Amino acid sequence: MASKLSHKLIAGTMIVVSAVSAVLVQAPFTPAVVITLLMFVVALLYIVKKQYRVAIILLLINSLAILGLIYA
């Protein structure tokens, strides 16, 4: 069974990937939009695992990225 440290490491990595893709989503021809949409799926998986803090952070970052893409 994975330790708490590995769960925190995975969650932190997902948050960093979301933040980077949120910045890159404004640039043309980047796969950041696909990564952002995949992070929504990851956030839903965290909701299923009942890790609500990580899920809320991921949903917030990715929602802002998509809104920035729509209104840019």
N, C-alpha and C positions, 0 to 999 in steps of 0.2 A: 504494500500500500504506500502511496506517495506521501511524503511528509508535508507539513504545513508550509515549510520553506519553499518546496517546489511549486505548491499551489500559488503562493505569493509571487514567485518568480514568473510563472506563466501569466498570471493576472497583470503583473507589471509590464511584461512584454507586450501583451495585448493592448494595454493602455498607451504605451509608447508608439506602437504601430498605428493605432488609431489617430494619435496626435500628428504623426508624420504624414499619414495619408490625408488628414484634414488640411494640412498646409499644401500638400502637393495636388490636391483636387482642383485647385484653381489653374494649374498649368495645363496647357493642351497636350493631348496625346500621352497621357500617363495612365497607368493601370490603377491609379488611386481610387477611382470611382468604384471599380470592382472590389478593391480591398475594403473600402468603406462599407459597401453592401455586405461583404462577408463578415465584417465586424458586427453588423446588426445580428447576424445569425449566431455569432459567438456570444453576444450579449443575451440572446434568448436562451442559449445553452446554460449560461451562468444563472439565469432566472430559474431554470429547471433544477439546477444544482443548489438553489437557494442561497446564492452568494449575491445578495441584492446590491451591496455597495459597488462592487465591480461592474455589475450590469448597469447600474444607473450612470456611472462614469462613462462607460462605453457608449451607452445610448445618447448621453448628452454630447459627447465629443462628435460622434458620427452624425447626429441630428444637425449640429451646427455646421458640419462640413457639407452636408447635403443642402441645407438652406443657403449656405454661401455659394454653392454651385448654381443653385436655381436663380438667385438674385444677383449674381455677378454679371 
